[in-house]
């Protein structure tokens, strides 16, 4: 089956923003006299906004609802994005524009819808995507495949017809479980676990490398290696 579409993750693949999520989780927990640890961050990476908000509410012991917790953190993220604190990663914009000129492109992100829209608008990328999906819009967040299956469906494709680009353990697992051919771009601060990385067809060093690998797969250059 030919590869005919690409689905990107957002945080850590297109924008340098994962540290901002952690900063907002840490700050919220601290306001409730709770220490948020690196282990907590690892636990919630890939979760949908309702999922991590419920985790943070329980972890911090706040009397606020998960909905209020989510709103507080997302408000902090939006402020940071509007202040220019979530820049595109090097080569990300060029990669998206070049790939979207060749095949339909979607976004499958754990970020809340407001964050997805704010980031793409800030960087002038909204029009490059045929579809964007937040994990909050499907039944289960990553590592479940739901968000990738929905993104592929909105492109009119099966998972097996799509390439996926991911940086985290749960993201790689989700894309692989949905049947995508995964190109991993390991996050240097939050590296994927070895068992997750093994699910990737390719491991890239940076977005220029991701772009080259995507174009090679789409041209059929890697077809024999991928078994397609």
C-alpha positions in Angstrom: 0.0 0.0 0.0 1.5 3.3 -1.1 2.2 6.0 1.5 0.2 9.0 0.6 -0.2 11.3 3.6 1.8 12.6 6.6 0.6 13.1 10.2 2.7 15.3 12.5 2.8 15.6 16.3 3.0 19.2 17.5 4.9 19.7 20.8 8.6 18.7 20.4 8.2 18.0 16.7 7.1 21.3 15.2 7.4 23.7 18.1 9.7 24.0 21.1 7.0 23.9 23.7 7.2 20.8 25.9 9.1 22.7 28.6 6.3 25.3 28.7 3.8 22.5 29.6 6.1 21.3 32.3 6.5 24.8 33.7 2.8 25.3 33.8 2.2 22.0 35.5 5.0 22.8 38.1 3.5 26.2 38.7 0.0 24.9 39.2 1.2 22.2 41.6 3.3 24.7 43.5 0.4 27.0 44.1 -1.2 24.0 45.9 2.0 23.2 47.9 2.8 20.2 45.8 6.0 19.3 44.1 5.7 18.3 40.4 8.5 16.0 39.4 10.1 14.8 36.2 8.4 11.5 36.8 5.0 13.3 36.8 5.9 14.9 33.5 6.8 11.6 32.0 3.6 10.1 33.2 1.3 12.6 31.6 3.2 13.1 28.3 0.9 12.2 25.5 -2.3 12.3 27.6 -5.2 14.4 26.4 -5.9 17.6 28.2 -8.8 16.1 30.2 -6.6 13.2 31.2 -3.6 15.3 32.4 -5.9 17.8 34.1 -7.5 15.0 36.1 -4.0 13.7 37.0 -2.8 17.2 38.0 -6.0 17.8 40.0 -5.5 14.6 42.0 -1.7 15.0 42.3 -2.0 18.6 43.7 -5.0 18.0 45.9 -6.8 21.0 44.6 -10.5 21.5 45.3 -10.8 22.7 41.7 -12.4 20.5 39.1 -10.3 19.0 36.3 -12.0 21.4 33.9 -10.8 24.4 35.9 -7.3 22.9 36.2 -7.2 22.5 32.4 -8.4 26.0 31.8 -5.7 27.5 34.2 -2.8 25.6 32.5 -4.0 26.2 29.0 -4.4 29.9 29.7 -0.8 29.9 30.8 0.2 28.1 27.6 -1.7 30.6 25.4 -0.1 33.5 27.1 3.4 32.0 26.5 2.6 31.3 22.8 1.3 34.8 22.3 4.5 36.1 23.9 6.6 34.2 21.4 7.9 31.6 23.9 7.0 28.6 21.7 9.1 29.0 18.6 9.2 26.7 15.7 11.9 24.1 15.9 14.6 24.6 13.3 13.5 23.4 9.9 9.9 22.7 11.0 8.1 25.3 9.0 10.0 24.5 5.8 9.4 20.8 6.3 5.6 21.2 6.7 5.4 23.5 3.7 7.4 21.3 1.4 5.6 18.1 2.5 2.1 19.7 2.3 2.8 20.8 -1.2 3.1 17.1 -2.2 0.6 15.2 0.0 -2.2 15.9 2.4 -0.9 16.7 5.9 -2.6 16.4 9.3 -1.7 17.1 12.9 -2.4 14.7 15.8 -1.6 16.4 19.1 -2.2 15.9 22.7 -2.5 19.6 23.1 -5.9 21.3 23.8 -7.7 22.6 20.7 -7.0 26.2 21.8 -3.3 25.6 22.0 -3.2 23.9 18.6 -5.0 26.7 16.9 -2.9 29.4 18.7 0.4 27.8 17.7 -0.5 27.3 14.0 -1.9 30.8 13.8 1.1 32.3 15.5 3.5 30.6 12.9 1.3 31.0 9.8 0.9 27.3 9.3 -2.9 26.8 9.7 -3.4 26.6 5.9 -0.8 23.9 5.5 -2.9 21.3 7.3 -5.8 19.5 5.7 -6.9 18.3 9.2 -5.9 18.9 12.8 -7.0 16.6 15.7 -6.6 17.1 19.5 -6.6 14.1 21.7 -9.4 15.7 23.6 -11.6 15.1 20.6 -11.2 11.3 20.6 -12.0 8.7 23.2 -8.5 8.1 24.5 -5.2 10.0 24.4 -1.8 8.6 23.5 -0.4 5.9 23.7 -3.8 4.7 22.4 -4.0 5.1 18.6 -7.3 7.0 18.6 -5.9 10.5 17.7 -3.9 9.1 14.8 -6.7 7.0 13.5 -8.9 10.0 13.5 -6.3 12.2 11.8 -5.9 9.6 9.0 -9.7 9.2 8.6 -10.0 13.0 8.2 -7.5 12.7 5.4 -9.5 9.9 3.8 -6.7 7.5 4.5 -6.0 4.4 6.6 -3.2 4.4 9.1 -1.2 2.2 6.9 -1.3 4.8 4.2 0.3 7.5 6.4 3.7 8.4 7.7 3.8 9.8 11.3 6.4 12.0 13.0 6.7 11.7 16.8 9.2 12.6 19.5 7.8 10.9 22.7 7.4 7.3 23.9 3.6 7.6 24.1 3.4 9.4 20.8 5.5 6.8 18.9 3.4 4.0 20.5 0.2 5.7 19.4 1.2 6.2 15.8 2.6 2.7 15.5 -0.5 1.2 17.0 -2.6 3.1 14.4 -0.5 1.4 11.7 1.5 4.4 10.6 5.1 4.2 9.4 6.8 6.2 12.2 9.7 8.5 11.9 11.0 9.3 15.4 12.6 12.6 16.3 13.8 11.9 19.9 13.3 14.7 22.3 16.7 15.4 23.9 15.2 16.5 27.2 12.4 13.8 27.4 13.9 11.0 25.3 11.6 8.1 24.2 12.2 4.8 26.0 14.1 2.1 24.0 11.1 -0.2 23.6 9.1 2.7 22.1 11.9 3.8 19.8 12.1 0.2 18.4 8.6 0.8 17.0 9.9 3.5 14.7 10.8 2.7 11.1 13.4 5.5 11.1 15.1 7.7 13.7 15.9 11.3 12.7 18.5 13.7 14.1 16.6 16.9 13.3 13.7 18.2 11.2 15.9 18.6 8.1 16.6 14.8 8.5 12.9 14.2 9.0 12.1 16.1 5.9 14.5 14.1 3.8 13.2 10.8 5.2 9.6 11.8 4.6 10.3 12.7 1.0 12.2 9.5 0.4 9.3 7.4 1.7 6.8 9.4 -0.3 8.9 8.9 -3.5 9.1 5.2 -2.9 12.8 5.2 -2.2 12.3 3.4 1.2 9.4 1.2 0.0 11.4 -2.0 -0.1 12.9 -1.4 3.4 9.5 -0.7 4.9 7.9 -3.7 3.2 5.3 -1.7 1.4 
